[in-house]
Amino acid sequence: MAATSTLSDVKTTAPTARRAAEIHAVWMADPEMPDVAGSMADAVRVLAVRAAVHERTGDARAAALPAPAAVELSARVLERQFPELRWIAERTGHVLVHGADDARWAPGDYTQQVYVGAFGAVGGRHWSV
């Protein structure tokens, strides 16, 4: 649907807020949305798993654990777009570790085992084969 108004025409916030809520509700009702939203939450969890491995081993290569593609992409987006994430890691004394570019995630691997141990069962189709 093409916009027919300029921003100055929609300065009243209530109708725009209502429409934003409607759009959000439609998006959230989409069957793929849990996978999209879940990949961001999972990305933070995978970064925590990697930080824990780095803390225990002192080895960034060992901590560069693979993750499902959607989770890895989300982790990289979070690291690049939100400096606050890096600041949080620094303030708390942890290291953010990128996944190895040549590593491939496999169901049931070490990453998933530690994830499940820390956070419970994985969900979403990004964790399936």
C-alpha positions as CSV (number, residue, x, y, z in Angstrom):
1,M,0.0,0.0,0.0
2,A,1.5,3.3,-1.1
3,A,1.7,6.2,1.4
4,T,-0.6,9.1,0.5
5,S,0.4,11.5,3.3
6,T,3.6,13.3,4.3
7,L,5.0,13.0,7.7
8,S,3.6,16.5,8.6
9,D,0.1,15.1,7.8
10,V,0.4,12.3,10.4
11,K,1.8,14.3,13.3
12,T,-1.1,13.1,15.5
13,T,0.5,10.2,17.3
14,A,-2.6,8.2,18.4
15,P,-3.7,7.0,15.0
16,T,-0.1,6.2,14.0
17,A,0.4,4.4,17.3
18,R,-2.8,2.4,16.7
19,R,-1.7,1.5,13.2
20,A,1.8,0.5,14.5
21,A,0.2,-1.8,17.1
22,E,-2.0,-3.3,14.4
23,I,1.0,-3.9,12.1
24,H,3.0,-5.4,15.0
25,A,0.1,-7.7,15.9
26,V,-0.1,-8.9,12.3
27,W,3.6,-9.5,12.2
28,M,3.6,-11.3,15.6
29,A,0.7,-13.5,14.4
30,D,2.8,-14.7,11.4
31,P,3.9,-18.2,11.9
32,E,7.5,-17.4,11.1
33,M,7.8,-14.5,13.6
34,P,8.8,-16.7,16.5
35,D,11.8,-17.8,14.5
36,V,12.8,-14.2,13.7
37,A,12.4,-13.0,17.2
38,G,13.8,-16.2,18.7
39,S,17.0,-15.9,16.7
40,M,17.9,-12.6,18.4
41,A,17.3,-14.1,21.9
42,D,19.2,-17.2,20.9
43,A,22.0,-15.1,19.5
44,V,22.6,-13.5,22.9
45,R,22.5,-16.9,24.6
46,V,25.0,-18.3,22.1
47,L,27.3,-15.3,22.7
48,A,27.0,-16.2,26.4
49,V,27.9,-19.8,25.7
50,R,31.0,-18.6,23.7
51,A,32.0,-16.2,26.5
52,A,31.8,-19.1,29.0
53,V,34.0,-21.3,26.8
54,H,36.5,-18.4,26.4
55,E,36.4,-17.8,30.2
56,R,37.1,-21.5,30.9
57,T,39.8,-22.0,28.2
58,G,41.2,-18.6,27.5
59,D,41.1,-19.7,23.8
60,A,39.1,-17.5,21.4
61,R,39.4,-20.2,18.7
62,A,37.9,-22.8,21.0
63,A,35.1,-20.4,21.9
64,A,34.3,-19.7,18.3
65,L,31.5,-22.3,18.4
66,P,29.2,-22.8,15.4
67,A,25.6,-21.8,15.6
68,P,22.6,-22.2,13.3
69,A,22.9,-19.8,10.4
70,A,20.0,-17.5,11.5
71,V,21.4,-17.4,15.1
72,E,24.9,-16.6,13.9
73,L,23.7,-13.9,11.6
74,S,21.7,-12.4,14.4
75,A,24.7,-12.5,16.7
76,R,26.8,-10.7,14.2
77,V,24.1,-8.1,13.6
78,L,23.8,-7.5,17.4
79,E,27.6,-7.2,17.8
80,R,27.9,-4.7,14.9
81,Q,24.8,-2.6,15.4
82,F,24.6,-2.4,19.2
83,P,27.8,-1.1,20.8
84,E,25.9,-1.4,24.1
85,L,26.3,-5.2,23.9
86,R,30.1,-4.8,23.7
87,W,30.0,-2.4,26.6
88,I,27.9,-4.8,28.7
89,A,30.4,-7.6,28.0
90,E,33.3,-5.3,28.8
91,R,31.7,-4.1,32.1
92,T,31.0,-7.6,33.1
93,G,34.4,-8.9,32.2
94,H,33.4,-11.1,29.3
95,V,34.6,-11.4,25.8
96,L,32.3,-11.5,22.7
97,V,33.5,-14.2,20.4
98,H,32.5,-14.5,16.7
99,G,31.6,-17.9,15.4
100,A,34.3,-19.4,13.1
101,D,33.5,-18.7,9.5
102,D,34.4,-22.2,8.5
103,A,32.6,-24.0,11.3
104,R,29.3,-25.7,10.6
105,W,26.7,-26.2,13.3
106,A,25.2,-29.7,13.6
107,P,22.2,-30.7,15.8
108,G,23.3,-32.1,19.1
109,D,26.8,-30.6,18.9
110,Y,28.7,-29.1,21.8
111,T,27.1,-25.7,21.2
112,Q,23.6,-27.1,21.5
113,Q,24.5,-29.3,24.5
114,V,25.8,-26.3,26.5
115,Y,22.9,-24.1,25.3
116,V,20.4,-26.7,26.5
117,G,22.2,-27.1,29.8
118,A,22.2,-23.3,30.4
119,F,18.9,-22.3,29.0
120,G,16.7,-25.3,28.4
121,A,15.4,-26.8,25.2
122,V,16.1,-25.1,21.9
123,G,13.1,-23.9,19.9
124,G,12.3,-22.5,16.5
125,R,13.1,-23.9,13.1
126,H,16.5,-22.3,13.1
127,W,17.7,-25.1,15.4
128,S,16.4,-27.9,13.1
129,V,18.3,-29.4,10.2
